[in-house]
Amino acid sequence: MADKTAPAQLASQEQLNADPELLSNFVSKLEEVEWVQSYLDGVSTIRRVGKELKDLRTALWKTLVANKKIGREDDSGNLLRARGYCTLTISKMTHIVPIALIGKPPSIGGLSLEIGSIAHVETGQMLVEPESTVFFDTAIAHTLQVEQTSTLLRVERTIDWETVLRSLPVAEGASYDSRADQHHSTCLPNTRVDLLRQIREWAFDPQTKPIFWLNGMAGTGKSTISRTIAKDFAQSGHLGASFFFKRGEADRGSISKFVTTIAAQLVHKEPAVSVPIKEVIDADPYIAGKTARDQFDKLIVQPLASTLAARGLETLVVVVDALDECDKDEDIKLLIHLFSGTKDILCAKLRILVTSRPELPIRLGFQTATGSYQDIALHEVPPDIMKHDLTAFFHHELAQIKNEFNKSVSQDRQLQFDWPGEERTQALVKMAIPLFIFAATVCRSLADRRIGHPNQQLQDVLRFQGQSHTSQLSATYQPVLNKLLDGLDKEQQTSFIKRFQLIVGSIVLLGNPLPVPAISRLLDIAREKVDVQLDLLHSVLDFLHRKNLPYHDEHLFWVDKKEVHSRLAICCLEIMNKNLRTDICNLSQPGTDRATVSPHAIHSCIQPEIQYACVYWVHHQQQAGLQVQGNGPVYTFLERHFLHWLETLSLLGRATDSVSMMSELKEHCNQEDSQMLEDFLQDVQRFIRTNIATINTTPLQLYSSILAFTPKNSIIRKKFINGIPNWICRRPEPENNWDQCEQILEGHSGGVTAVAFSPDGTAVASASDDKTIRLWRASDGTCTQELKGHSHWVRAVAFSPDGTVVASASYDETIRLWRTSDGTCTQQLPFWYWDCQ
């Protein structure tokens, strides 16, 4: 039998022909050899497929390393099934266990394939012929092409997503989880239970109103609640965006970046929204500089509506905290109006939680949004609920204070296990109602070891119980301040108090918060001294910073506000005199568009204290009640740095503020030399108004075209004519004096057909063939509203006697009435235009 196992070697052709049995055996063995050869070919194919799969997986991960949702399951599945078919074919032919053929289950982009799981592939359909490798090759090649195309599309979408985010300016520190607010707390367990439940039920009930207004007086815990809600919804995947306003803190104090910040967060939450937003940006690259109404409609409402129609959306909640800290009352009312307009477009898919104090502008705003909101007033929460929540807060915080203190001292110095006792805890609760800020500040003071022993601190606070509300507020900071003077002689106390009044008084009265290094440079005080002062007051500084709290002159640490404002005004002038210069951001090219200068370049060249000084120096002059004198520090500064100051304001996007700032200065001129100052400031105002559009867009033109075309008799031209660059070889011949045209208002895309002034002269309305009406601020030419709704040319416009309503008439045979505060069309009246002329 052994001789017959090698027919190719032992048998000749003659022997095979002579012996039929031998021939049959030879053919059988030859088929086995061919079978083995096909097996080896199959193994080779598996190895090649495995390598291709590995290469594909590597390429996919390298390309989409930042994308969590990789690959299309159907294409990846086709590729894996092709390998599976090949593996199962060889297994059937050889009876080798499938897992032994491939070592381990293959995977692509996180998709794994267990060989035994291909239950839907019937054995009878298996390809067992060697030609089946052609099918495998074809399937793999086709799927690789599909995967490559899919990958490129995903990369393109990723690039679109990144492009959108780069095009949307974001207010730093505005989100609920920002680094700036990372130490702010959320609600403790078992507190605010009913309120938090109400908000959660509102968010997911399609029958409720789209806006939930949570209002309450200062210190009632609104921000803590909104931060808790934002965190909860973020964890459940329902937080669309959050914006925490903060008065005076750069972009968080206005709506300049509100809409773009919300839109950017929505893109992060729902990447599908980036597609319609990118279309808006492509169509209008300057959308970030348009009105808040346009931005809200095009960057939030329309993208969410189109995404909702295409693929559906889960309920998204937008949290807007401390709306009352938005700088301008008209902006507050506008936002409320915009929020209320989402009701019909986005159904129940967008919910907006707003927190604020119940101040007049906000109450007026919500009056016009009747039917779009529901509200709860925190200061009207039943006393028993407020008492329960404050008791839980004090129990938690005081227990932590006791434990931390006891860990740091010997056993004989430790606080008693039941410290401070229920009686004293309830006394604190009674003093705190309804102010959570009082409770939080007291606890921070007790925990601050630099101030003293917790028990002694508690006794100092409780001495104020039973007194007036004002005295109880003083209980939060007076014990801390008094403790700082212990052990100092009279001279040292006087020195300490003066330093406190300068440093802390300045921080409290700053128009916009500044980081410690900037405060140090602005006040020209060593950084170490500022740090030490702030370290000593860490527990109560936030409380002192609330300018609305009483601070009486009989107190030892009383701050003279006018004196501090005067000092800040002088510091601002000094810092500007030292640092302002031509081309402060090193742009070089006179035609550089401000919009192309990156925020990073601006902030790196213009330090925070310089930015602050340029924006707030007039504010401090006015608050200090200082008069502007001829040849005084203000006049000297403007003579040297007026153009430098305007350039810097333009780069900061605040050029239009210069008009009102110069008007305020003009009102505080010294009567003795008022004519010279008034003439100078009058020329300054005319210079700004005439050129504001150019100053806003190309700040370096101040030194070239703007100055070159300024009338010869202009005081500004005479003072700065030497600043005109030498490369202007042939200077133009300007007029001798300013003409009658004070300002050109640009913005309409069609002819202007009618103009009207408001009764008080502060606003201008214009009608145009572009089917819109625009409202302008007369003082600086800023467009405050663009009213859209007419379907044909607008031919007439007029203000109501009180200036609160604008009427417009159009060839579309309608008269429309518009509310000037927010641009809402309140009525539409039909008519035939020719009859009404």
C-alpha positions, 0 to 999 in steps of 0.5 A: 500500500505504501508503494501506491501512496506516491503514484507520481514517482513509482508508476510509469504511464505504461503501468497505469494503462496496464492496471485499471485499479492503479489508474483509479487510485492515481486519479483519486490521489491526484484529486487530493493533491489538487484539493490540498493545493486549493486549500493552500490557496485558500489559506493564502487568501485568508492571510492576504484578506487579514492583512488588508483588513488590518491595514484598513482598520489602521487607516480608518483609525488614523483618519478618524481618531477623533470620531467616536462613530466610525464606519458604516456598519453595512460596508464593514459587515460586507468586508467581514462577511467576505472574510467569514465566507472564506474562513468557513469554506476552508474550515469545511474543506479541512475540518479545521476549527475556524478560530484556528485559521484566523487566530482571533475574531477580526474587527474593524473600527470597533465592529467585531465578527464572531465566525460562529455568529454568521447564522444567516449564511446557509451551508448549502450556499457556501462556495467550496470551489477554488474559484470562490476566491474570485468572489472574495477578491471582488467583494473585498475590493468593492467594499474597500472602495465603499469604505474609502468613499465613506471615510472621505465623506466623514472626514469632510463632515469633520472638517465642516464641523471644525470650520463651523466652530472656528467661525463662531466666536465664543464667550469665554467662561460662559458655560455652566462647567467653565474653569472660571466657575469650577469652584461654584457649588451645586445643590446639596442632596435633599435640598430644593427637591420640589423645585428641581422636580418641577423643572425636570417635569417641565422640560419633558412635558410637551404641554408646558410652555417653552420658557421657565423663568426662575426669579428671585432676589439677590442671594436666593440661590438662583445660580446654584439651582441653574448650575445643578439643572445644567449638570443634570441635563448634561449627564442625561444628554439633554443639555443643549447649551448654557450661558451664565451672564456676569455683569462687567465680565467681558463677553459674559456681560453682553449679548455680543457673543450670546447667540454664537456661543449657544450655537457652538455648544449646540454643534458640540451636542448635535453635530448634525446641526453643523451642516445647516449652520455651515450653509449659513456661514458660507452664505454670510461669512459676517453673520457673527457681526449681524444683529442678535435677531438675525443670528438667533434665527439663522444660527439657532432656530433654522438649523434646529428646525431643519435638523428636527425635520430631517432626523428628529431631535431629543428634547434639548434644554438651554440654561440662561443664568443671571439674565439681569446681569446683561448690560443693556435693558433693551438687549434683555427684552430682545432675548426674551422676545427671541426665546418666546418666538421658538414656541411654534417653530421648534414645538416641544423640542427646545426648552429654555430655562431663564434665571434672573432677579425680578427687575423691571426690564425683565418683567416688561420683557415677559409681559410681552411674552404672555403665553410662552412662559411659566415662572416661579419666584424663589423669594416666595417659596414657602418658609417651611421649604426654605427652612428645610433647605437651609437647615440641610445646607448648614448641617452639611457644611458645619459638619465638614467644617468640624471634621476638617478642623478636628483632623488638624488639631490635637484631641484636647482642642477638637470641637465637640461631636455635636458642634455647633448644636441644633439651637445655634444651627437654627439661629443661623437658619433664621438669620439666613432666610431667604439668602443662601449667599448669607449661609454660604459666606458664613460657612466660608468664614467659619472654615477659614483658619486664617481668621480664627477659631470656628467657634469664636467666629460663630459667636461673632456672627450670632451676636447680630441675630435679632438685629435689622436685616442690614446688620445681619448682612454686616455679620458676614464680613465685619467679624472677618475684617475686625479680626484682621486688625487684632494684634496691630498697633495704631499705625499698623492698623491705619496702614492696613486699612488704607491698603484695604480701601485701595485694593479691595475698594478698587476691586469692588468698584471696577467696571469689569473684573480683572485678573490679579496680575492686571489689578496689580499693574493697573494700580501699580502695586506689587503683586505680592501685596495684592495677593496677601490682601486677597488671601486674607479676605478670601471667605468674604470677598464675593460678598463684598463684591456685590455692590448693592449690599450696604457698606456704611461710612461709620464702619472702620473699613468704609470705602470712599467711592469717589476717592477710589473712582478718582484713583482708578481714573488716574491709573487708567490715564497713566497705563494708557500714556505708557502703553498706547502707540501707533499699530499696537498689534503690529498689523503693518498693512494700513488696509488690514480688516479688523475682522481678520485679526485673531482675538489671540493676537489682540489679547497678546498685544493689548494686556487686560489692564490696557483694555480696561483703561481704554474702555472705562477711564471716562466711567471712573472720571464721571463717577468721581465727579472730576471736571475736565480742565484745559491742560489737565491730565485728560486734555494732555492724554487726548492731545497725545494719544487720541488716535492711538486710543481710537485704534485700540477701541476699534481693535476691541470692537468698542469704537462706537462707545467713543461717541458717548464717552466724549459726550460725557467728558463734554458735560464735565468741562471746567467752566473757566476754560470751557470754550477751548475744551468744548471746541476740542471735544466738539471736533473730536465728536465730529471726527468720530461720527464722520469716520466711524464706519471706517474706524470700525473696519480698518483701524489703521486708516486713522493715520492715513486716509481718514486723517488725510481727508479731514478738513484743514481747519479741524483741530484733530488734523492740526494736532496729528498732521505729522502722523500722516505716513510719508508713503502718501506722496501726493496728499489730497486737498480736503475742504477747509471745514466740516460740511453739513453732513455729520454722518453716513448710515450704511446698511441697506441693499436698495435705495432709501425711500423714507426717513424719520426721526424719533420724537426725542431725536435719539433714533432714526428710522429708514425705509428701503427698496430692499423691503426692510426698515432699519432703526439707527442710533442717532448718536453713533449711527449704529443699526439697532434693528432690521425690521423684515416682513414686507414682501415689496418696496417700503415707501413710508415710515413714521414714529408714534408720538411716544417713540415706542412704535414705528409704522411702515407702508409698502407696495405689498399693500400693507401697513405694519406696526413695529415695536421699537424695543425688540422689532416685533411686528405687532399689527398688519393692516391691509390697504391699497398704497395709491389711496393712502399716499 
